[in-house]
Amino acid sequence: MTKKKKIIIMSSLVLLLAVTAVLNVLLVSRRTAAADAVQTSNYFTSFRAERTSKRSEEILQIDSVIEHYEEGSEKYENAMDMKLKIVGIMENELVIETMVKSLGFSDAVVSIGMESDNVNVFINTNELDTSAALSIYNLLRNELGVPATNIIIMPVYTQI
């Protein structure tokens, strides 16, 4: 092979390598953007699924405690109280989520603490104005009696 042919082949290979690198960067950035969009759009669904799964596990564990102790014993009563508390929290979360959605938000999830009076509200909005925040605070105060210092409202914008 002549020296000129070797230079042309090497130049072509270097050019192909550069084009491949550029295309790789472009494809990776597109996949990352698409993955972020999917992750954000599924935020509310995955939050609910994880919360439901965790609560189901907790209730199963409590049910096993209830089965092993006689009715009226201290451990039995504690387990029953905890189970009723979890069921009450689950009901309150569902009611509050529905009420928040009725304020005009496309989606919302609520998380009420087991050991504390904290309530976290995640709403699907790109901006949270003062009147919407006050509406949610008033709703929580009236329904649950939660003071404003124990409420966190977080906007999580997704396109549904």
LOZA-699066 format. One record per residue (C-alpha): x, y, z. Coordinates in steps of 0.2 Angstrom, whole numbers, plus 5000, padded with zeros to 4 digits. Example, Ala and Ser with C-alpha at 12.3 -4.5 7.8 and 13.67 -1.06 7.14 Angstrom:
<pts>
506249785039/506849955036/
</pts>
This chain:
<pts>
500050005000/500650174996/500950305009/499550415002/498250275003/498750235022/498450425026/496750425018/496250265027/496850325044/496050495041/494450405037/494550295052/494850445063/493350545055/492250385058/492850375076/492350565079/490650545071/490350385081/490750485097/489650635093/488150515089/488450425105/488450585115/486850635106/485950475109/486450465127/485750635131/484150595122/483950435132/484350525148/483050665145/481750535140/482150435156/481950595167/480250625159/479650455162/480250455180/479450615183/477850575175/477750415185/478150495202/476350495208/476050325203/477650255210/477450345226/475750275229/476250095224/477750105236/476750175250/475350045248/476649905247/477549965263/475849985272/475349805266/476949735274/476649825290/474849765291/475449585288/476749595302/475449665314/474249525309/475549395313/475749475330/473849475333/473749295328/475149245341/474349335356/472749305365/471449445364/471549555379/473449545381/474449695381/475449655365/473749605356/473049775361/474549865355/474549775339/472749815336/472949995340/474350015328/473349925314/471950045317/473050195317/473850135300/472050105293/471550275299/473050365291/472750275275/470950335274/471450515279/472850515265/471550455252/470250585257/471550725258/472250675241/470450685233/470150855242/471750925235/471350865218/469650955219/470551115222/471051105203/472751005204/472850865191/473650745204/474250745222/474950625235/474950645254/476050565267/475550565285/476750525298/476550375310/477550435324/477350625321/475950745316/476950795300/475950795284/476850805267/475850855252/476550825234/475550915221/475650915202/476051095198/477451195191/477051345202/476251355219/475451525222/474951585240/473151565238/473351375233/474551345247/473351425259/471851325253/472851165256/473451225273/471551265278/471051095271/472251005282/471951115297/470051085296/470150895291/471550835302/471850975314/473650985309/474651155313/475451245298/477151215306/476951025303/476351035284/477551035270/476851065252/477951025238/477651055219/478150915208/477750965190/477350825178/476350825162/474950705162/
</pts>
